[in-house]
Amino acid sequence: MLDTANYGAWENLCGRCRGALKEMGIAPPTAEQIAAAAAEPKPTKKEAAK
Ligand SMILES: [Zn+2]
């Protein structure tokens, strides 16, 4: 199973990618940001295509 997690603009990023972003100086989201993103209702593809 892949180790994926939210990393700012990226919703499902594996550990390797998170490490690469960290190396590039892109900070991971705070616990608060992760909680806010999880609480936010996500539009379905159909709704987004409006
Ligand atoms: Zn990856």
mmCIF file of the protein (N, C-alpha, C, O) and its ligand, coordinates in Angstrom:
data_MODEL
# 
_entry.id   MODEL 
# 
loop_
_entity.id 
_entity.type 
_entity.pdbx_number_of_molecules 
1 polymer     1 
2 non-polymer 1 
# 
_entity_poly.entity_id                      1 
_entity_poly.type                           'polypeptide(L)' 
_entity_poly.nstd_linkage                   no 
_entity_poly.nstd_monomer                   no 
_entity_poly.pdbx_seq_one_letter_code       MLDTANYGAWENLCGRCRGALKEMGIAPPTAEQIAAAAAEPKPTKKEAAK 
_entity_poly.pdbx_seq_one_letter_code_can   MLDTANYGAWENLCGRCRGALKEMGIAPPTAEQIAAAAAEPKPTKKEAAK 
_entity_poly.pdbx_strand_id                 A 
# 
loop_
_entity_poly_seq.entity_id 
_entity_poly_seq.num 
_entity_poly_seq.mon_id 
_entity_poly_seq.hetero 
1 1  MET n 
1 2  LEU n 
1 3  ASP n 
1 4  THR n 
1 5  ALA n 
1 6  ASN n 
1 7  TYR n 
1 8  GLY n 
1 9  ALA n 
1 10 TRP n 
1 11 GLU n 
1 12 ASN n 
1 13 LEU n 
1 14 CYS n 
1 15 GLY n 
1 16 ARG n 
1 17 CYS n 
1 18 ARG n 
1 19 GLY n 
1 20 ALA n 
1 21 LEU n 
1 22 LYS n 
1 23 GLU n 
1 24 MET n 
1 25 GLY n 
1 26 ILE n 
1 27 ALA n 
1 28 PRO n 
1 29 PRO n 
1 30 THR n 
1 31 ALA n 
1 32 GLU n 
1 33 GLN n 
1 34 ILE n 
1 35 ALA n 
1 36 ALA n 
1 37 ALA n 
1 38 ALA n 
1 39 ALA n 
1 40 GLU n 
1 41 PRO n 
1 42 LYS n 
1 43 PRO n 
1 44 THR n 
1 45 LYS n 
1 46 LYS n 
1 47 GLU n 
1 48 ALA n 
1 49 ALA n 
1 50 LYS n 
# 
loop_
_struct_asym.id 
_struct_asym.entity_id 
A 1 
B 2 
# 
loop_
_chem_comp.id 
_chem_comp.type 
_chem_comp.mon_nstd_flag 
ALA 'L-peptide linking' y 
ARG 'L-peptide linking' y 
ASN 'L-peptide linking' y 
ASP 'L-peptide linking' y 
CYS 'L-peptide linking' y 
GLN 'L-peptide linking' y 
GLU 'L-peptide linking' y 
GLY 'peptide linking'   y 
ILE 'L-peptide linking' y 
LEU 'L-peptide linking' y 
LYS 'L-peptide linking' y 
MET 'L-peptide linking' y 
PRO 'L-peptide linking' y 
THR 'L-peptide linking' y 
TRP 'L-peptide linking' y 
TYR 'L-peptide linking' y 
ZN  non-polymer         . 
# 
_pdbx_entity_nonpoly.entity_id   2 
_pdbx_entity_nonpoly.name        ? 
_pdbx_entity_nonpoly.comp_id     ZN 
# 
_pdbx_nonpoly_scheme.asym_id         B 
_pdbx_nonpoly_scheme.entity_id       2 
_pdbx_nonpoly_scheme.mon_id          ZN 
_pdbx_nonpoly_scheme.ndb_seq_num     1 
_pdbx_nonpoly_scheme.pdb_seq_num     101 
_pdbx_nonpoly_scheme.auth_seq_num    101 
_pdbx_nonpoly_scheme.pdb_mon_id      ZN 
_pdbx_nonpoly_scheme.auth_mon_id     ZN 
_pdbx_nonpoly_scheme.pdb_strand_id   A 
_pdbx_nonpoly_scheme.pdb_ins_code    . 
# 
loop_
_atom_site.group_PDB 
_atom_site.id 
_atom_site.type_symbol 
_atom_site.label_atom_id 
_atom_site.label_alt_id 
_atom_site.label_comp_id 
_atom_site.label_asym_id 
_atom_site.label_entity_id 
_atom_site.label_seq_id 
_atom_site.pdbx_PDB_ins_code 
_atom_site.Cartn_x 
_atom_site.Cartn_y 
_atom_site.Cartn_z 
_atom_site.occupancy 
_atom_site.B_iso_or_equiv 
_atom_site.pdbx_formal_charge 
_atom_site.auth_seq_id 
_atom_site.auth_comp_id 
_atom_site.auth_asym_id 
_atom_site.auth_atom_id 
_atom_site.pdbx_PDB_model_num 
ATOM   1   N  N  . MET A 1 1  ? 0.842   -1.204 0.000   1.00 0.00 ? 1   MET A N  1 
ATOM   2   C  CA . MET A 1 1  ? 0.000   0.000  0.000   1.00 0.00 ? 1   MET A CA 1 
ATOM   3   C  C  . MET A 1 1  ? 0.873   1.248  0.000   1.00 0.00 ? 1   MET A C  1 
ATOM   4   O  O  . MET A 1 1  ? 1.882   1.328  0.701   1.00 0.00 ? 1   MET A O  1 
ATOM   5   N  N  . LEU A 1 2  ? 0.458   2.212  -0.801  1.00 0.00 ? 2   LEU A N  1 
ATOM   6   C  CA . LEU A 1 2  ? 1.254   3.437  -0.902  1.00 0.00 ? 2   LEU A CA 1 
ATOM   7   C  C  . LEU A 1 2  ? 1.057   4.335  0.315   1.00 0.00 ? 2   LEU A C  1 
ATOM   8   O  O  . LEU A 1 2  ? -0.039  4.455  0.862   1.00 0.00 ? 2   LEU A O  1 
ATOM   9   N  N  . ASP A 1 3  ? 2.135   4.942  0.706   1.00 0.00 ? 3   ASP A N  1 
ATOM   10  C  CA . ASP A 1 3  ? 2.071   5.903  1.810   1.00 0.00 ? 3   ASP A CA 1 
ATOM   11  C  C  . ASP A 1 3  ? 1.776   7.264  1.207   1.00 0.00 ? 3   ASP A C  1 
ATOM   12  O  O  . ASP A 1 3  ? 2.686   7.962  0.761   1.00 0.00 ? 3   ASP A O  1 
ATOM   13  N  N  . THR A 1 4  ? 0.503   7.642  1.192   1.00 0.00 ? 4   THR A N  1 
ATOM   14  C  CA . THR A 1 4  ? 0.138   8.925  0.617   1.00 0.00 ? 4   THR A CA 1 
ATOM   15  C  C  . THR A 1 4  ? -0.428  9.837  1.695   1.00 0.00 ? 4   THR A C  1 
ATOM   16  O  O  . THR A 1 4  ? -1.026  9.386  2.672   1.00 0.00 ? 4   THR A O  1 
ATOM   17  N  N  . ALA A 1 5  ? -0.220  11.132 1.489   1.00 0.00 ? 5   ALA A N  1 
ATOM   18  C  CA . ALA A 1 5  ? -0.721  12.101 2.456   1.00 0.00 ? 5   ALA A CA 1 
ATOM   19  C  C  . ALA A 1 5  ? -0.938  13.431 1.760   1.00 0.00 ? 5   ALA A C  1 
ATOM   20  O  O  . ALA A 1 5  ? -0.420  13.670 0.669   1.00 0.00 ? 5   ALA A O  1 
ATOM   21  N  N  . ASN A 1 6  ? -1.703  14.285 2.399   1.00 0.00 ? 6   ASN A N  1 
ATOM   22  C  CA . ASN A 1 6  ? -1.954  15.624 1.885   1.00 0.00 ? 6   ASN A CA 1 
ATOM   23  C  C  . ASN A 1 6  ? -0.701  16.473 2.073   1.00 0.00 ? 6   ASN A C  1 
ATOM   24  O  O  . ASN A 1 6  ? -0.071  16.457 3.130   1.00 0.00 ? 6   ASN A O  1 
ATOM   25  N  N  . TYR A 1 7  ? -0.356  17.210 1.027   1.00 0.00 ? 7   TYR A N  1 
ATOM   26  C  CA . TYR A 1 7  ? 0.818   18.084 1.138   1.00 0.00 ? 7   TYR A CA 1 
ATOM   27  C  C  . TYR A 1 7  ? 0.487   19.392 0.443   1.00 0.00 ? 7   TYR A C  1 
ATOM   28  O  O  . TYR A 1 7  ? 0.878   19.615 -0.703  1.00 0.00 ? 7   TYR A O  1 
ATOM   29  N  N  . GLY A 1 8  ? -0.229  20.246 1.136   1.00 0.00 ? 8   GLY A N  1 
ATOM   30  C  CA . GLY A 1 8  ? -0.598  21.539 0.557   1.00 0.00 ? 8   GLY A CA 1 
ATOM   31  C  C  . GLY A 1 8  ? -1.501  21.362 -0.642  1.00 0.00 ? 8   GLY A C  1 
ATOM   32  O  O  . GLY A 1 8  ? -2.610  20.843 -0.517  1.00 0.00 ? 8   GLY A O  1 
ATOM   33  N  N  . ALA A 1 9  ? -1.033  21.793 -1.813  1.00 0.00 ? 9   ALA A N  1 
ATOM   34  C  CA . ALA A 1 9  ? -1.862  21.754 -3.012  1.00 0.00 ? 9   ALA A CA 1 
ATOM   35  C  C  . ALA A 1 9  ? -2.062  20.331 -3.512  1.00 0.00 ? 9   ALA A C  1 
ATOM   36  O  O  . ALA A 1 9  ? -2.952  20.077 -4.324  1.00 0.00 ? 9   ALA A O  1 
ATOM   37  N  N  . TRP A 1 10 ? -1.236  19.397 -3.030  1.00 0.00 ? 10  TRP A N  1 
ATOM   38  C  CA . TRP A 1 10 ? -1.331  18.009 -3.496  1.00 0.00 ? 10  TRP A CA 1 
ATOM   39  C  C  . TRP A 1 10 ? -2.069  17.163 -2.478  1.00 0.00 ? 10  TRP A C  1 
ATOM   40  O  O  . TRP A 1 10 ? -1.691  17.113 -1.307  1.00 0.00 ? 10  TRP A O  1 
ATOM   41  N  N  . GLU A 1 11 ? -3.135  16.492 -2.930  1.00 0.00 ? 11  GLU A N  1 
ATOM   42  C  CA . GLU A 1 11 ? -3.969  15.751 -1.988  1.00 0.00 ? 11  GLU A CA 1 
ATOM   43  C  C  . GLU A 1 11 ? -3.409  14.393 -1.612  1.00 0.00 ? 11  GLU A C  1 
ATOM   44  O  O  . GLU A 1 11 ? -3.487  13.987 -0.453  1.00 0.00 ? 11  GLU A O  1 
ATOM   45  N  N  . ASN A 1 12 ? -2.852  13.698 -2.567  1.00 0.00 ? 12  ASN A N  1 
ATOM   46  C  CA . ASN A 1 12 ? -2.342  12.358 -2.273  1.00 0.00 ? 12  ASN A CA 1 
ATOM   47  C  C  . ASN A 1 12 ? -0.923  12.221 -2.800  1.00 0.00 ? 12  ASN A C  1 
ATOM   48  O  O  . ASN A 1 12 ? -0.690  11.855 -3.952  1.00 0.00 ? 12  ASN A O  1 
ATOM   49  N  N  . LEU A 1 13 ? 0.002   12.525 -1.927  1.00 0.00 ? 13  LEU A N  1 
ATOM   50  C  CA . LEU A 1 13 ? 1.397   12.514 -2.326  1.00 0.00 ? 13  LEU A CA 1 
ATOM   51  C  C  . LEU A 1 13 ? 2.132   11.430 -1.546  1.00 0.00 ? 13  LEU A C  1 
ATOM   52  O  O  . LEU A 1 13 ? 1.986   11.329 -0.328  1.00 0.00 ? 13  LEU A O  1 
ATOM   53  N  N  . CYS A 1 14 ? 2.918   10.625 -2.244  1.00 0.00 ? 14  CYS A N  1 
ATOM   54  C  CA . CYS A 1 14 ? 3.643   9.563  -1.558  1.00 0.00 ? 14  CYS A CA 1 
ATOM   55  C  C  . CYS A 1 14 ? 4.844   10.148 -0.807  1.00 0.00 ? 14  CYS A C  1 
ATOM   56  O  O  . CYS A 1 14 ? 5.231   11.298 -1.009  1.00 0.00 ? 14  CYS A O  1 
ATOM   57  N  N  . GLY A 1 15 ? 5.407   9.328  0.051   1.00 0.00 ? 15  GLY A N  1 
ATOM   58  C  CA . GLY A 1 15 ? 6.518   9.783  0.891   1.00 0.00 ? 15  GLY A CA 1 
ATOM   59  C  C  . GLY A 1 15 ? 7.685   10.322 0.088   1.00 0.00 ? 15  GLY A C  1 
ATOM   60  O  O  . GLY A 1 15 ? 8.321   11.298 0.486   1.00 0.00 ? 15  GLY A O  1 
ATOM   61  N  N  . ARG A 1 16 ? 7.970   9.684  -1.052  1.00 0.00 ? 16  ARG A N  1 
ATOM   62  C  CA . ARG A 1 16 ? 9.111   10.134 -1.876  1.00 0.00 ? 16  ARG A CA 1 
ATOM   63  C  C  . ARG A 1 16 ? 8.871   11.535 -2.405  1.00 0.00 ? 16  ARG A C  1 
ATOM   64  O  O  . ARG A 1 16 ? 9.767   12.378 -2.371  1.00 0.00 ? 16  ARG A O  1 
ATOM   65  N  N  . CYS A 1 17 ? 7.666   11.785 -2.891  1.00 0.00 ? 17  CYS A N  1 
ATOM   66  C  CA . CYS A 1 17 ? 7.344   13.100 -3.438  1.00 0.00 ? 17  CYS A CA 1 
ATOM   67  C  C  . CYS A 1 17 ? 7.350   14.154 -2.324  1.00 0.00 ? 17  CYS A C  1 
ATOM   68  O  O  . CYS A 1 17 ? 7.811   15.276 -2.531  1.00 0.00 ? 17  CYS A O  1 
ATOM   69  N  N  . ARG A 1 18 ? 6.845   13.792 -1.163  1.00 0.00 ? 18  ARG A N  1 
ATOM   70  C  CA . ARG A 1 18 ? 6.850   14.756 -0.059  1.00 0.00 ? 18  ARG A CA 1 
ATOM   71  C  C  . ARG A 1 18 ? 8.285   15.097 0.302   1.00 0.00 ? 18  ARG A C  1 
ATOM   72  O  O  . ARG A 1 18 ? 8.609   16.248 0.593   1.00 0.00 ? 18  ARG A O  1 
ATOM   73  N  N  . GLY A 1 19 ? 9.135   14.092 0.281   1.00 0.00 ? 19  GLY A N  1 
ATOM   74  C  CA . GLY A 1 19 ? 10.540  14.340 0.591   1.00 0.00 ? 19  GLY A CA 1 
ATOM   75  C  C  . GLY A 1 19 ? 11.175  15.268 -0.429  1.00 0.00 ? 19  GLY A C  1 
ATOM   76  O  O  . GLY A 1 19 ? 11.965  16.145 -0.081  1.00 0.00 ? 19  GLY A O  1 
ATOM   77  N  N  . ALA A 1 20 ? 10.816  15.062 -1.713  1.00 0.00 ? 20  ALA A N  1 
ATOM   78  C  CA . ALA A 1 20 ? 11.376  15.896 -2.776  1.00 0.00 ? 20  ALA A CA 1 
ATOM   79  C  C  . ALA A 1 20 ? 10.923  17.345 -2.612  1.00 0.00 ? 20  ALA A C  1 
ATOM   80  O  O  . ALA A 1 20 ? 11.719  18.271 -2.770  1.00 0.00 ? 20  ALA A O  1 
ATOM   81  N  N  . LEU A 1 21 ? 9.644   17.537 -2.297  1.00 0.00 ? 21  LEU A N  1 
ATOM   82  C  CA . LEU A 1 21 ? 9.126   18.894 -2.121  1.00 0.00 ? 21  LEU A CA 1 
ATOM   83  C  C  . LEU A 1 21 ? 9.806   19.560 -0.933  1.00 0.00 ? 21  LEU A C  1 
ATOM   84  O  O  . LEU A 1 21 ? 10.121  20.750 -0.964  1.00 0.00 ? 21  LEU A O  1 
ATOM   85  N  N  . LYS A 1 22 ? 10.023  18.784 0.099   1.00 0.00 ? 22  LYS A N  1 
ATOM   86  C  CA . LYS A 1 22 ? 10.701  19.322 1.281   1.00 0.00 ? 22  LYS A CA 1 
ATOM   87  C  C  . LYS A 1 22 ? 12.097  19.790 0.896   1.00 0.00 ? 22  LYS A C  1 
ATOM   88  O  O  . LYS A 1 22 ? 12.543  20.860 1.309   1.00 0.00 ? 22  LYS A O  1 
ATOM   89  N  N  . GLU A 1 23 ? 12.783  18.967 0.094   1.00 0.00 ? 23  GLU A N  1 
ATOM   90  C  CA . GLU A 1 23 ? 14.129  19.315 -0.365  1.00 0.00 ? 23  GLU A CA 1 
ATOM   91  C  C  . GLU A 1 23 ? 14.108  20.618 -1.151  1.00 0.00 ? 23  GLU A C  1 
ATOM   92  O  O  . GLU A 1 23 ? 15.061  21.396 -1.106  1.00 0.00 ? 23  GLU A O  1 
ATOM   93  N  N  . MET A 1 24 ? 13.011  20.850 -1.873  1.00 0.00 ? 24  MET A N  1 
ATOM   94  C  CA . MET A 1 24 ? 12.905  22.064 -2.684  1.00 0.00 ? 24  MET A CA 1 
ATOM   95  C  C  . MET A 1 24 ? 12.445  23.256 -1.863  1.00 0.00 ? 24  MET A C  1 
ATOM   96  O  O  . MET A 1 24 ? 12.279  24.355 -2.393  1.00 0.00 ? 24  MET A O  1 
ATOM   97  N  N  . GLY A 1 25 ? 12.239  23.040 -0.571  1.00 0.00 ? 25  GLY A N  1 
ATOM   98  C  CA . GLY A 1 25 ? 11.877  24.151 0.290   1.00 0.00 ? 25  GLY A CA 1 
ATOM   99  C  C  . GLY A 1 25 ? 10.391  24.429 0.353   1.00 0.00 ? 25  GLY A C  1 
ATOM   100 O  O  . GLY A 1 25 ? 9.973   25.499 0.795   1.00 0.00 ? 25  GLY A O  1 
ATOM   101 N  N  . ILE A 1 26 ? 9.585   23.466 -0.091  1.00 0.00 ? 26  ILE A N  1 
ATOM   102 C  CA . ILE A 1 26 ? 8.138   23.647 -0.015  1.00 0.00 ? 26  ILE A CA 1 
ATOM   103 C  C  . ILE A 1 26 ? 7.666   23.010 1.282   1.00 0.00 ? 26  ILE A C  1 
ATOM   104 O  O  . ILE A 1 26 ? 7.766   21.797 1.470   1.00 0.00 ? 26  ILE A O  1 
ATOM   105 N  N  . ALA A 1 27 ? 7.156   23.837 2.164   1.00 0.00 ? 27  ALA A N  1 
ATOM   106 C  CA . ALA A 1 27 ? 6.753   23.345 3.471   1.00 0.00 ? 27  ALA A CA 1 
ATOM   107 C  C  . ALA A 1 27 ? 5.470   22.548 3.401   1.00 0.00 ? 27  ALA A C  1 
ATOM   108 O  O  . ALA A 1 27 ? 4.579   22.877 2.617   1.00 0.00 ? 27  ALA A O  1 
ATOM   109 N  N  . PRO A 1 28 ? 5.359   21.497 4.214   1.00 0.00 ? 28  PRO A N  1 
ATOM   110 C  CA . PRO A 1 28 ? 4.117   20.729 4.257   1.00 0.00 ? 28  PRO A CA 1 
ATOM   111 C  C  . PRO A 1 28 ? 3.025   21.552 4.919   1.00 0.00 ? 28  PRO A C  1 
ATOM   112 O  O  . PRO A 1 28 ? 3.323   22.503 5.642   1.00 0.00 ? 28  PRO A O  1 
ATOM   113 N  N  . PRO A 1 29 ? 1.755   21.202 4.683   1.00 0.00 ? 29  PRO A N  1 
ATOM   114 C  CA . PRO A 1 29 ? 0.666   21.957 5.302   1.00 0.00 ? 29  PRO A CA 1 
ATOM   115 C  C  . PRO A 1 29 ? 0.651   21.718 6.802   1.00 0.00 ? 29  PRO A C  1 
ATOM   116 O  O  . PRO A 1 29 ? 1.115   20.687 7.288   1.00 0.00 ? 29  PRO A O  1 
ATOM   117 N  N  . THR A 1 30 ? 0.122   22.668 7.511   1.00 0.00 ? 30  THR A N  1 
ATOM   118 C  CA . THR A 1 30 ? 0.008   22.512 8.951   1.00 0.00 ? 30  THR A CA 1 
ATOM   119 C  C  . THR A 1 30 ? -1.158  21.571 9.252   1.00 0.00 ? 30  THR A C  1 
ATOM   120 O  O  . THR A 1 30 ? -1.993  21.322 8.383   1.00 0.00 ? 30  THR A O  1 
ATOM   121 N  N  . ALA A 1 31 ? -1.219  21.053 10.464  1.00 0.00 ? 31  ALA A N  1 
ATOM   122 C  CA . ALA A 1 31 ? -2.307  20.158 10.849  1.00 0.00 ? 31  ALA A CA 1 
ATOM   123 C  C  . ALA A 1 31 ? -3.642  20.875 10.675  1.00 0.00 ? 31  ALA A C  1 
ATOM   124 O  O  . ALA A 1 31 ? -4.646  20.262 10.313  1.00 0.00 ? 31  ALA A O  1 
ATOM   125 N  N  . GLU A 1 32 ? -3.640  22.170 10.935  1.00 0.00 ? 32  GLU A N  1 
ATOM   126 C  CA . GLU A 1 32 ? -4.856  22.976 10.791  1.00 0.00 ? 32  GLU A CA 1 
ATOM   127 C  C  . GLU A 1 32 ? -5.323  22.998 9.337   1.00 0.00 ? 32  GLU A C  1 
ATOM   128 O  O  . GLU A 1 32 ? -6.511  22.846 9.054   1.00 0.00 ? 32  GLU A O  1 
ATOM   129 N  N  . GLN A 1 33 ? -4.372  23.190 8.417   1.00 0.00 ? 33  GLN A N  1 
ATOM   130 C  CA . GLN A 1 33 ? -4.714  23.240 6.994   1.00 0.00 ? 33  GLN A CA 1 
ATOM   131 C  C  . GLN A 1 33 ? -5.248  21.891 6.529   1.00 0.00 ? 33  GLN A C  1 
ATOM   132 O  O  . GLN A 1 33 ? -6.187  21.830 5.735   1.00 0.00 ? 33  GLN A O  1 
ATOM   133 N  N  . ILE A 1 34 ? -4.653  20.820 7.020   1.00 0.00 ? 34  ILE A N  1 
ATOM   134 C  CA . ILE A 1 34 ? -5.090  19.479 6.641   1.00 0.00 ? 34  ILE A CA 1 
ATOM   135 C  C  . ILE A 1 34 ? -6.512  19.250 7.130   1.00 0.00 ? 34  ILE A C  1 
ATOM   136 O  O  . ILE A 1 34 ? -7.342  18.703 6.405   1.00 0.00 ? 34  ILE A O  1 
ATOM   137 N  N  . ALA A 1 35 ? -6.794  19.668 8.361   1.00 0.00 ? 35  ALA A N  1 
ATOM   138 C  CA . ALA A 1 35 ? -8.128  19.490 8.935   1.00 0.00 ? 35  ALA A CA 1 
ATOM   139 C  C  . ALA A 1 35 ? -9.148  20.309 8.152   1.00 0.00 ? 35  ALA A C  1 
ATOM   140 O  O  . ALA A 1 35 ? -10.260 19.847 7.898   1.00 0.00 ? 35  ALA A O  1 
ATOM   141 N  N  . ALA A 1 36 ? -8.764  21.533 7.770   1.00 0.00 ? 36  ALA A N  1 
ATOM   142 C  CA . ALA A 1 36 ? -9.672  22.400 7.023   1.00 0.00 ? 36  ALA A CA 1 
ATOM   143 C  C  . ALA A 1 36 ? -9.977  21.795 5.659   1.00 0.00 ? 36  ALA A C  1 
ATOM   144 O  O  . ALA A 1 36 ? -11.120 21.833 5.204   1.00 0.00 ? 36  ALA A O  1 
ATOM   145 N  N  . ALA A 1 37 ? -8.967  21.241 5.009   1.00 0.00 ? 37  ALA A N  1 
ATOM   146 C  CA . ALA A 1 37 ? -9.165  20.639 3.693   1.00 0.00 ? 37  ALA A CA 1 
ATOM   147 C  C  . ALA A 1 37 ? -10.045 19.411 3.790   1.00 0.00 ? 37  ALA A C  1 
ATOM   148 O  O  . ALA A 1 37 ? -10.844 19.146 2.891   1.00 0.00 ? 37  ALA A O  1 
ATOM   149 N  N  . ALA A 1 38 ? -9.909  18.657 4.872   1.00 0.00 ? 38  ALA A N  1 
ATOM   150 C  CA . ALA A 1 38 ? -10.698 17.439 5.046   1.00 0.00 ? 38  ALA A CA 1 
ATOM   151 C  C  . ALA A 1 38 ? -12.156 17.786 5.316   1.00 0.00 ? 38  ALA A C  1 
ATOM   152 O  O  . ALA A 1 38 ? -13.056 17.036 4.936   1.00 0.00 ? 38  ALA A O  1 
ATOM   153 N  N  . ALA A 1 39 ? -12.393 18.927 5.974   1.00 0.00 ? 39  ALA A N  1 
ATOM   154 C  CA . ALA A 1 39 ? -13.754 19.318 6.337   1.00 0.00 ? 39  ALA A CA 1 
ATOM   155 C  C  . ALA A 1 39 ? -14.480 19.934 5.153   1.00 0.00 ? 39  ALA A C  1 
ATOM   156 O  O  . ALA A 1 39 ? -15.710 19.960 5.112   1.00 0.00 ? 39  ALA A O  1 
ATOM   157 N  N  . GLU A 1 40 ? -13.703 20.434 4.181   1.00 0.00 ? 40  GLU A N  1 
ATOM   158 C  CA . GLU A 1 40 ? -14.279 21.106 3.025   1.00 0.00 ? 40  GLU A CA 1 
ATOM   159 C  C  . GLU A 1 40 ? -14.944 20.103 2.091   1.00 0.00 ? 40  GLU A C  1 
ATOM   160 O  O  . GLU A 1 40 ? -14.314 19.124 1.692   1.00 0.00 ? 40  GLU A O  1 
ATOM   161 N  N  . PRO A 1 41 ? -16.212 20.332 1.734   1.00 0.00 ? 41  PRO A N  1 
ATOM   162 C  CA . PRO A 1 41 ? -16.865 19.412 0.802   1.00 0.00 ? 41  PRO A CA 1 
ATOM   163 C  C  . PRO A 1 41 ? -16.234 19.537 -0.589  1.00 0.00 ? 41  PRO A C  1 
ATOM   164 O  O  . PRO A 1 41 ? -16.019 20.641 -1.090  1.00 0.00 ? 41  PRO A O  1 
ATOM   165 N  N  . LYS A 1 42 ? -15.945 18.394 -1.197  1.00 0.00 ? 42  LYS A N  1 
ATOM   166 C  CA . LYS A 1 42 ? -15.294 18.435 -2.504  1.00 0.00 ? 42  LYS A CA 1 
ATOM   167 C  C  . LYS A 1 42 ? -16.329 18.248 -3.605  1.00 0.00 ? 42  LYS A C  1 
ATOM   168 O  O  . LYS A 1 42 ? -17.154 17.337 -3.532  1.00 0.00 ? 42  LYS A O  1 
ATOM   169 N  N  . PRO A 1 43 ? -16.290 19.109 -4.633  1.00 0.00 ? 43  PRO A N  1 
ATOM   170 C  CA . PRO A 1 43 ? -17.245 18.950 -5.740  1.00 0.00 ? 43  PRO A CA 1 
ATOM   171 C  C  . PRO A 1 43 ? -16.901 17.709 -6.557  1.00 0.00 ? 43  PRO A C  1 
ATOM   172 O  O  . PRO A 1 43 ? -15.733 17.351 -6.707  1.00 0.00 ? 43  PRO A O  1 
ATOM   173 N  N  . THR A 1 44 ? -17.937 17.063 -7.079  1.00 0.00 ? 44  THR A N  1 
ATOM   174 C  CA . THR A 1 44 ? -17.690 15.899 -7.929  1.00 0.00 ? 44  THR A CA 1 
ATOM   175 C  C  . THR A 1 44 ? -17.189 16.404 -9.279  1.00 0.00 ? 44  THR A C  1 
ATOM   176 O  O  . THR A 1 44 ? -17.237 17.603 -9.557  1.00 0.00 ? 44  THR A O  1 
ATOM   177 N  N  . LYS A 1 45 ? -16.712 15.491 -10.110 1.00 0.00 ? 45  LYS A N  1 
ATOM   178 C  CA . LYS A 1 45 ? -16.210 15.896 -11.414 1.00 0.00 ? 45  LYS A CA 1 
ATOM   179 C  C  . LYS A 1 45 ? -17.314 16.557 -12.231 1.00 0.00 ? 45  LYS A C  1 
ATOM   180 O  O  . LYS A 1 45 ? -17.065 17.518 -12.960 1.00 0.00 ? 45  LYS A O  1 
ATOM   181 N  N  . LYS A 1 46 ? -18.534 16.040 -12.108 1.00 0.00 ? 46  LYS A N  1 
ATOM   182 C  CA . LYS A 1 46 ? -19.661 16.581 -12.850 1.00 0.00 ? 46  LYS A CA 1 
ATOM   183 C  C  . LYS A 1 46 ? -19.905 18.044 -12.467 1.00 0.00 ? 46  LYS A C  1 
ATOM   184 O  O  . LYS A 1 46 ? -20.070 18.907 -13.329 1.00 0.00 ? 46  LYS A O  1 
ATOM   185 N  N  . GLU A 1 47 ? -19.923 18.302 -11.155 1.00 0.00 ? 47  GLU A N  1 
ATOM   186 C  CA . GLU A 1 47 ? -20.171 19.666 -10.682 1.00 0.00 ? 47  GLU A CA 1 
ATOM   187 C  C  . GLU A 1 47 ? -19.045 20.606 -11.095 1.00 0.00 ? 47  GLU A C  1 
ATOM   188 O  O  . GLU A 1 47 ? -19.279 21.769 -11.425 1.00 0.00 ? 47  GLU A O  1 
ATOM   189 N  N  . ALA A 1 48 ? -17.822 20.088 -11.073 1.00 0.00 ? 48  ALA A N  1 
ATOM   190 C  CA . ALA A 1 48 ? -16.672 20.926 -11.413 1.00 0.00 ? 48  ALA A CA 1 
ATOM   191 C  C  . ALA A 1 48 ? -16.685 21.303 -12.894 1.00 0.00 ? 48  ALA A C  1 
ATOM   192 O  O  . ALA A 1 48 ? -16.093 22.311 -13.281 1.00 0.00 ? 48  ALA A O  1 
ATOM   193 N  N  . ALA A 1 49 ? -17.354 20.500 -13.726 1.00 0.00 ? 49  ALA A N  1 
ATOM   194 C  CA . ALA A 1 49 ? -17.348 20.737 -15.163 1.00 0.00 ? 49  ALA A CA 1 
ATOM   195 C  C  . ALA A 1 49 ? -18.354 21.786 -15.590 1.00 0.00 ? 49  ALA A C  1 
ATOM   196 O  O  . ALA A 1 49 ? -18.454 22.100 -16.776 1.00 0.00 ? 49  ALA A O  1 
ATOM   197 N  N  . LYS A 1 50 ? -19.084 22.320 -14.666 1.00 0.00 ? 50  LYS A N  1 
ATOM   198 C  CA . LYS A 1 50 ? -20.109 23.312 -14.958 1.00 0.00 ? 50  LYS A CA 1 
ATOM   199 C  C  . LYS A 1 50 ? -19.576 24.485 -15.756 1.00 0.00 ? 50  LYS A C  1 
ATOM   200 O  O  . LYS A 1 50 ? -20.328 25.405 -16.078 1.00 0.00 ? 50  LYS A O  1 
HETATM 201 ZN ZN . ZN  B 2 .  ? 5.300   10.096 -5.353  1.00 0.00 2 101 ZN  A ZN 1 
# 
